[in-house]
Amino acid sequence: MKTRIISGLVMAPLLIVLYLGGWWLWAAALIIAAMGLQEFYKGWGDLDVHPSTTIGYIMTVLLFVTAIPLNVGEKGAVPQFYENMMVMCIWVFLAVAVGLIYGWKIDQRSPYDALATVTGLVYIPFFTYHMVLIDMTEYSLFIWIVIIAAFGSDICAYFTGYFLGKHKMAPVLSPKKTIEGAVGGLIGSSLLAWLFGYIFMREMATVCLVLGLVGGAAGMAGDLTASAFKRKMGIKDYGDLIPGHGGIMDRFDSVIFVAPVVYYAICFMTGILSI
């Protein structure tokens, strides 16, 4: 517990990056994407699966470079949703195509090498990139909802499960997680998001509450997804960069799942998408 608290305080300066936004957030998201991808690819080693780190780095940088013409740091700079989606769809196509082409050398590589390359690209850089997109909308404050939903649900679930947890939620993936903890995490993330909305954008407080609930659920899904990969890889943590927390992916696995949820919620709210 002490180690986790100290490590959490060490990570506190990241809040400054959220406050500054713009190029600072762009750079931080790029670093998280690149380091997280490297950890994810490295984890496959014990299974004799070898995704291409070179392709991973090149495609990650290419994705984040596409944000530059959209005026990184200018709020409301992404009003043309469909044009932006076209760029992202082209990137996804290229990422999948290049990743699969990597598996052409069947005498040196297995199909799993190609599939792991593609999975890592879509799972980590693509999901993480949505943090940059959120920051460039008129609702850039919602970037805080991403962090509140992800970390808030995790912290509230931890303490609720610690004191009240009795029923295991996912005993194979994460033995310590309980149903009671999950419920407490969702309630906690909802209330924290609502409180943030009430203080900083009162007219959106109810929306923040809903996003806190949905985002909290997405964060838990992200955490369990990362755990599923770790179980198959046979590793406890993705890395040891952050004492008590593991690697980048161990800390941001939930964040990268929440970011797309919040971004597309913004798109629906602003009428860019129609149901």
C-alpha positions as a Markdown table, in Angstrom:
| # | Residue | x | y | z |
|---|---|---|---|---|
| 1 | Met | 0.0 | 0.0 | 0.0 |
| 2 | Lys | 2.8 | 2.4 | 1.0 |
| 3 | Thr | 4.6 | 1.8 | -2.3 |
| 4 | Arg | 1.5 | 2.4 | -4.3 |
| 5 | Ile | 0.8 | 5.7 | -2.6 |
| 6 | Ile | 4.3 | 6.9 | -3.1 |
| 7 | Ser | 4.2 | 5.9 | -6.7 |
| 8 | Gly | 0.9 | 7.7 | -7.1 |
| 9 | Leu | 2.4 | 10.9 | -5.8 |
| 10 | Val | 5.4 | 10.5 | -8.2 |
| 11 | Met | 2.8 | 10.4 | -11.0 |
| 12 | Ala | 1.1 | 13.5 | -9.8 |
| 13 | Pro | 3.1 | 15.8 | -12.1 |
| 14 | Leu | 1.2 | 14.2 | -15.0 |
| 15 | Leu | -1.8 | 16.3 | -13.9 |
| 16 | Ile | 0.2 | 19.4 | -15.0 |
| 17 | Val | 0.4 | 17.9 | -18.5 |
| 18 | Leu | -3.5 | 17.6 | -18.5 |
| 19 | Tyr | -3.8 | 21.2 | -17.4 |
| 20 | Leu | -1.4 | 22.5 | -20.1 |
| 21 | Gly | -2.9 | 20.3 | -22.8 |
| 22 | Gly | -1.9 | 21.1 | -26.4 |
| 23 | Trp | 1.6 | 20.0 | -27.4 |
| 24 | Trp | 2.3 | 18.8 | -23.9 |
| 25 | Leu | -0.5 | 16.4 | -23.9 |
| 26 | Trp | 0.3 | 15.4 | -27.5 |
| 27 | Ala | 3.9 | 14.5 | -26.5 |
| 28 | Ala | 2.8 | 12.7 | -23.3 |
| 29 | Ala | 0.2 | 10.6 | -25.2 |
| 30 | Leu | 2.8 | 9.8 | -27.9 |
| 31 | Ile | 5.3 | 8.6 | -25.2 |
| 32 | Ile | 2.6 | 6.6 | -23.4 |
| 33 | Ala | 1.6 | 5.0 | -26.8 |
| 34 | Ala | 5.2 | 4.2 | -27.8 |
| 35 | Met | 6.3 | 2.8 | -24.4 |
| 36 | Gly | 3.1 | 0.9 | -23.9 |
| 37 | Leu | 3.5 | -0.7 | -27.3 |
| 38 | Gln | 7.1 | -1.7 | -26.6 |
| 39 | Glu | 6.0 | -3.3 | -23.3 |
| 40 | Phe | 3.1 | -5.1 | -25.0 |
| 41 | Tyr | 5.3 | -6.5 | -27.8 |
| 42 | Lys | 8.0 | -7.5 | -25.3 |
| 43 | Gly | 5.5 | -9.5 | -23.3 |
| 44 | Trp | 5.0 | -11.9 | -26.2 |
| 45 | Gly | 8.6 | -13.0 | -26.1 |
| 46 | Asp | 8.1 | -15.9 | -23.7 |
| 47 | Leu | 5.4 | -17.3 | -26.0 |
| 48 | Asp | 7.9 | -17.2 | -28.9 |
| 49 | Val | 5.8 | -14.6 | -30.7 |
| 50 | His | 7.8 | -11.7 | -32.1 |
| 51 | Pro | 5.8 | -8.7 | -33.3 |
| 52 | Ser | 7.7 | -5.9 | -35.2 |
| 53 | Thr | 8.7 | -3.1 | -32.9 |
| 54 | Thr | 10.0 | -1.2 | -35.9 |
| 55 | Ile | 6.6 | -1.2 | -37.6 |
| 56 | Gly | 5.0 | -0.4 | -34.3 |
| 57 | Tyr | 7.1 | 2.7 | -33.7 |
| 58 | Ile | 6.8 | 4.0 | -37.3 |
| 59 | Met | 3.0 | 3.6 | -37.4 |
| 60 | Thr | 2.6 | 5.1 | -33.9 |
| 61 | Val | 4.6 | 8.3 | -34.9 |
| 62 | Leu | 2.7 | 8.4 | -38.2 |
| 63 | Leu | -0.7 | 8.4 | -36.4 |
| 64 | Phe | 0.3 | 11.2 | -34.1 |
| 65 | Val | 1.8 | 13.3 | -36.9 |
| 66 | Thr | -1.7 | 13.3 | -38.5 |
| 67 | Ala | -2.9 | 15.5 | -35.7 |
| 68 | Ile | -0.4 | 18.3 | -36.6 |
| 69 | Pro | -2.4 | 19.6 | -39.6 |
| 70 | Leu | -5.4 | 19.7 | -37.2 |
| 71 | Asn | -3.8 | 22.4 | -35.2 |
| 72 | Val | -2.7 | 20.7 | -32.0 |
| 73 | Gly | -3.5 | 22.9 | -29.0 |
| 74 | Glu | -6.3 | 24.9 | -30.5 |
| 75 | Lys | -9.6 | 24.1 | -28.8 |
| 76 | Gly | -12.4 | 23.2 | -31.2 |
| 77 | Ala | -9.9 | 22.5 | -33.9 |
| 78 | Val | -11.6 | 19.2 | -35.0 |
| 79 | Pro | -15.1 | 20.2 | -36.1 |
| 80 | Gln | -14.9 | 18.2 | -39.3 |
| 81 | Phe | -15.5 | 14.8 | -37.8 |
| 82 | Tyr | -15.9 | 12.8 | -41.0 |
| 83 | Glu | -12.7 | 14.2 | -42.6 |
| 84 | Asn | -10.8 | 13.3 | -39.4 |
| 85 | Met | -12.4 | 9.8 | -39.4 |
| 86 | Met | -11.2 | 9.3 | -43.0 |
| 87 | Val | -7.6 | 10.0 | -41.9 |
| 88 | Met | -7.9 | 7.6 | -39.0 |
| 89 | Cys | -9.5 | 4.9 | -41.1 |
| 90 | Ile | -6.7 | 5.2 | -43.6 |
| 91 | Trp | -4.2 | 4.8 | -40.8 |
| 92 | Val | -6.0 | 1.7 | -39.5 |
| 93 | Phe | -6.0 | 0.2 | -42.9 |
| 94 | Leu | -2.3 | 0.8 | -43.3 |
| 95 | Ala | -1.5 | -0.5 | -39.8 |
| 96 | Val | -3.4 | -3.7 | -40.5 |
| 97 | Ala | -2.0 | -4.1 | -44.0 |
| 98 | Val | 1.6 | -3.5 | -43.0 |
| 99 | Gly | 1.3 | -5.7 | -40.0 |
| 100 | Leu | 0.0 | -8.6 | -42.0 |
| 101 | Ile | 2.6 | -8.1 | -44.7 |
| 102 | Tyr | 5.2 | -8.5 | -41.9 |
| 103 | Gly | 4.1 | -12.1 | -41.8 |
| 104 | Trp | 4.9 | -12.8 | -45.4 |
| 105 | Lys | 8.3 | -14.3 | -44.5 |
| 106 | Ile | 6.8 | -17.6 | -43.4 |
| 107 | Asp | 10.2 | -19.3 | -43.2 |
| 108 | Gln | 11.2 | -16.8 | -40.5 |
| 109 | Arg | 7.9 | -15.7 | -38.9 |
| 110 | Ser | 4.6 | -17.2 | -37.8 |
| 111 | Pro | 1.2 | -15.7 | -38.4 |
| 112 | Tyr | 1.1 | -14.9 | -34.7 |
| 113 | Asp | 3.9 | -12.4 | -35.2 |
| 114 | Ala | 1.8 | -10.5 | -37.7 |
| 115 | Leu | -1.4 | -10.7 | -35.6 |
| 116 | Ala | 0.4 | -9.5 | -32.5 |
| 117 | Thr | 1.9 | -6.6 | -34.5 |
| 118 | Val | -1.6 | -5.5 | -35.7 |
| 119 | Thr | -3.3 | -6.1 | -32.3 |
| 120 | Gly | -0.7 | -3.9 | -30.5 |
| 121 | Leu | -1.1 | -1.1 | -33.0 |
| 122 | Val | -4.9 | -0.9 | -32.8 |
| 123 | Tyr | -5.0 | -1.6 | -29.1 |
| 124 | Ile | -2.5 | 0.9 | -27.8 |
| 125 | Pro | -1.5 | 3.8 | -30.1 |
| 126 | Phe | -4.9 | 4.1 | -31.8 |
| 127 | Phe | -6.8 | 4.0 | -28.5 |
| 128 | Thr | -4.4 | 6.4 | -26.8 |
| 129 | Tyr | -4.6 | 8.9 | -29.8 |
| 130 | His | -8.2 | 9.7 | -28.7 |
| 131 | Met | -6.8 | 11.7 | -25.8 |
| 132 | Val | -5.3 | 14.1 | -28.3 |
| 133 | Leu | -8.6 | 14.3 | -30.2 |
| 134 | Ile | -10.5 | 15.1 | -27.0 |
| 135 | Asp | -8.1 | 17.9 | -26.2 |
| 136 | Met | -8.7 | 19.5 | -29.6 |
| 137 | Thr | -12.5 | 19.7 | -29.2 |
| 138 | Glu | -14.5 | 22.5 | -27.6 |
| 139 | Tyr | -15.1 | 20.1 | -24.7 |
| 140 | Ser | -11.4 | 19.7 | -23.9 |
| 141 | Leu | -12.1 | 19.7 | -20.2 |
| 142 | Phe | -13.5 | 16.2 | -20.7 |
| 143 | Ile | -9.9 | 15.0 | -20.8 |
| 144 | Trp | -10.1 | 15.1 | -17.0 |
| 145 | Ile | -13.2 | 12.9 | -17.1 |
| 146 | Val | -11.0 | 10.2 | -18.8 |
| 147 | Ile | -8.6 | 10.3 | -15.9 |
| 148 | Ile | -11.3 | 10.6 | -13.2 |
| 149 | Ala | -13.2 | 7.6 | -14.7 |
| 150 | Ala | -10.2 | 5.4 | -15.1 |
| 151 | Phe | -8.3 | 6.1 | -11.9 |
| 152 | Gly | -11.4 | 7.0 | -9.8 |
| 153 | Ser | -13.1 | 3.6 | -10.6 |
| 154 | Asp | -9.8 | 1.8 | -9.9 |
| 155 | Ile | -9.2 | 3.5 | -6.5 |
| 156 | Cys | -12.8 | 3.3 | -5.3 |
| 157 | Ala | -13.0 | -0.4 | -6.5 |
| 158 | Tyr | -9.8 | -1.1 | -4.6 |
| 159 | Phe | -11.0 | 0.3 | -1.2 |
| 160 | Thr | -14.6 | -1.0 | -1.6 |
| 161 | Gly | -13.3 | -4.5 | -2.4 |
| 162 | Tyr | -10.8 | -4.3 | 0.4 |
| 163 | Phe | -13.5 | -3.6 | 3.0 |
| 164 | Leu | -16.6 | -5.2 | 1.5 |
| 165 | Gly | -15.5 | -7.6 | -1.2 |
| 166 | Lys | -16.8 | -11.1 | -0.9 |
| 167 | His | -17.8 | -12.3 | -4.4 |
| 168 | Lys | -15.0 | -12.8 | -7.0 |
| 169 | Met | -15.7 | -11.0 | -10.3 |
| 170 | Ala | -13.1 | -12.5 | -12.5 |
| 171 | Pro | -11.2 | -15.1 | -10.5 |
| 172 | Val | -9.1 | -16.3 | -13.5 |
| 173 | Leu | -8.1 | -12.9 | -14.9 |
| 174 | Ser | -7.8 | -10.9 | -11.7 |
| 175 | Pro | -8.4 | -13.0 | -8.5 |
| 176 | Lys | -8.5 | -9.9 | -6.2 |
| 177 | Lys | -11.3 | -8.1 | -8.0 |
| 178 | Thr | -14.8 | -8.5 | -6.5 |
| 179 | Ile | -18.3 | -7.7 | -7.6 |
| 180 | Glu | -18.7 | -5.4 | -4.6 |
| 181 | Gly | -15.5 | -3.6 | -5.6 |
| 182 | Ala | -16.7 | -3.1 | -9.1 |
| 183 | Val | -20.0 | -1.6 | -8.0 |
| 184 | Gly | -18.2 | 0.7 | -5.6 |
| 185 | Gly | -15.8 | 1.7 | -8.4 |
| 186 | Leu | -18.6 | 2.6 | -10.7 |
| 187 | Ile | -20.5 | 4.6 | -8.1 |
| 188 | Gly | -17.2 | 6.3 | -7.1 |
| 189 | Ser | -16.2 | 7.2 | -10.6 |
| 190 | Ser | -19.7 | 8.5 | -11.3 |
| 191 | Leu | -19.8 | 10.7 | -8.3 |
| 192 | Leu | -16.3 | 12.0 | -8.8 |
| 193 | Ala | -17.0 | 12.9 | -12.4 |
| 194 | Trp | -20.3 | 14.6 | -11.4 |
| 195 | Leu | -18.4 | 16.6 | -8.7 |
| 196 | Phe | -15.9 | 17.7 | -11.3 |
| 197 | Gly | -18.6 | 18.7 | -13.7 |
| 198 | Tyr | -20.5 | 20.6 | -11.0 |
| 199 | Ile | -17.5 | 22.6 | -10.1 |
| 200 | Phe | -16.0 | 23.3 | -13.5 |
| 201 | Met | -18.9 | 23.1 | -16.0 |
| 202 | Arg | -22.1 | 23.0 | -14.0 |
| 203 | Glu | -24.4 | 22.8 | -17.1 |
| 204 | Met | -22.7 | 19.5 | -18.0 |
| 205 | Ala | -22.7 | 17.9 | -14.6 |
| 206 | Thr | -25.3 | 15.3 | -15.5 |
| 207 | Val | -23.4 | 14.4 | -18.6 |
| 208 | Cys | -20.2 | 14.1 | -16.6 |
| 209 | Leu | -22.0 | 11.7 | -14.2 |
| 210 | Val | -23.1 | 9.5 | -17.0 |
| 211 | Leu | -19.6 | 9.6 | -18.6 |
| 212 | Gly | -18.1 | 8.7 | -15.2 |
| 213 | Leu | -20.3 | 5.6 | -15.0 |
| 214 | Val | -19.7 | 4.5 | -18.6 |
| 215 | Gly | -16.1 | 5.5 | -18.5 |
| 216 | Gly | -15.6 | 3.6 | -15.2 |
| 217 | Ala | -17.0 | 0.5 | -16.8 |
| 218 | Ala | -14.7 | 1.0 | -19.9 |
| 219 | Gly | -11.8 | 1.4 | -17.5 |
| 220 | Met | -12.5 | -1.9 | -15.8 |
| 221 | Ala | -12.8 | -3.6 | -19.2 |
| 222 | Gly | -9.4 | -2.1 | -20.1 |
| 223 | Asp | -7.9 | -3.4 | -16.9 |
| 224 | Leu | -9.3 | -6.9 | -17.4 |
| 225 | Thr | -8.2 | -6.9 | -21.1 |
| 226 | Ala | -4.6 | -6.1 | -20.1 |
| 227 | Ser | -4.8 | -8.8 | -17.4 |
| 228 | Ala | -6.0 | -11.4 | -20.0 |
| 229 | Phe | -3.0 | -10.6 | -22.1 |
| 230 | Lys | -0.6 | -10.8 | -19.1 |
| 231 | Arg | -2.1 | -14.2 | -18.1 |
| 232 | Lys | -1.5 | -15.7 | -21.5 |
| 233 | Met | 2.0 | -14.1 | -21.7 |
| 234 | Gly | 2.9 | -15.5 | -18.3 |
| 235 | Ile | 3.9 | -12.2 | -16.8 |
| 236 | Lys | 2.8 | -10.4 | -13.6 |
| 237 | Asp | 3.5 | -6.8 | -14.9 |
| 238 | Tyr | 4.3 | -5.3 | -18.2 |
| 239 | Gly | 7.3 | -3.6 | -16.8 |
| 240 | Asp | 8.9 | -2.2 | -13.6 |
| 241 | Leu | 9.1 | 1.5 | -14.6 |
| 242 | Ile | 6.8 | 2.7 | -11.8 |
| 243 | Pro | 7.4 | 1.1 | -8.4 |
| 244 | Gly | 4.2 | -0.6 | -7.1 |
| 245 | His | 2.4 | -0.1 | -10.4 |
| 246 | Gly | 4.5 | -2.0 | -13.0 |
| 247 | Gly | 5.0 | -0.5 | -16.4 |
| 248 | Ile | 3.2 | 2.1 | -18.5 |
| 249 | Met | 0.6 | -0.4 | -19.6 |
| 250 | Asp | -0.1 | -1.5 | -16.0 |
| 251 | Arg | -1.0 | 2.1 | -15.1 |
| 252 | Phe | -2.6 | 3.3 | -18.3 |
| 253 | Asp | -4.4 | 0.1 | -19.5 |
| 254 | Ser | -7.8 | 1.6 | -18.3 |
| 255 | Val | -7.1 | 5.1 | -19.5 |
| 256 | Ile | -6.6 | 4.1 | -23.1 |
| 257 | Phe | -10.0 | 2.2 | -23.0 |
| 258 | Val | -11.8 | 5.2 | -21.6 |
| 259 | Ala | -10.5 | 7.8 | -24.0 |
| 260 | Pro | -12.3 | 6.6 | -27.1 |
| 261 | Val | -15.6 | 6.3 | -25.1 |
| 262 | Val | -15.4 | 9.9 | -24.0 |
| 263 | Tyr | -14.3 | 11.2 | -27.4 |
| 264 | Tyr | -17.2 | 9.5 | -29.3 |
| 265 | Ala | -19.6 | 10.7 | -26.5 |
| 266 | Ile | -18.5 | 14.2 | -27.4 |
| 267 | Cys | -19.1 | 13.6 | -31.0 |
| 268 | Phe | -22.7 | 12.5 | -30.2 |
| 269 | Met | -23.3 | 15.4 | -27.9 |
| 270 | Thr | -22.2 | 18.0 | -30.5 |
| 271 | Gly | -24.4 | 16.5 | -33.2 |
| 272 | Ile | -21.4 | 15.4 | -35.3 |
| 273 | Leu | -22.9 | 11.9 | -35.3 |
| 274 | Ser | -26.5 | 11.0 | -35.6 |
| 275 | Ile | -28.1 | 7.9 | -34.2 |
